């Protein structure tokens, strides 16, 4: 398998399992090498992964078929993994009582926007200021198979950041969803987006690899 071609979360999960087997380390004892420290802005892949992993909510936009296909955005909670174990893949715990989810089930095309501002690392500047970073991940929102191993991993990741989710009403039929990322738009200093591919985001080169 070409290690430079990472396109979905299955590869990420398989790669993690491979590392655990090779090094004989249990999942509970493993810590991702991703650091809490804010990476240099020049390192776009590491910075993007830091921004996604450190945050816990953003704006998820789907296509509203009942308002002539206009975009519909909603604030949602998410997690890309347990603390210090981010995968880069946003997982969501959603219900079809929310129109965002209903729209996505009809048209999977979605975008998810995250700002650095909630992290408190932007100082006193306005959130729209380009030096306060933001990232938009565009792709397709899909439901995770409830009987899969991934569903358990995703719930553990979500509940580690959003403990109250475990007690949300059962009759609201919350389910786990994931964003299959196809495009990345990153602003982390100037108004021009940083060039960043999905492959680079999931598997940075030497300059983008976390030590």
Beta strands, then each sheet from edge to edge (+ up, - down):
strand 1: 57-64
strand 2: 70-77
strand 3: 91-94
strand 4: 109-115
strand 5: 134-143
strand 6: 175-187
sheet 1: 2+ 1- 4+ 5- 6+ 3-
end
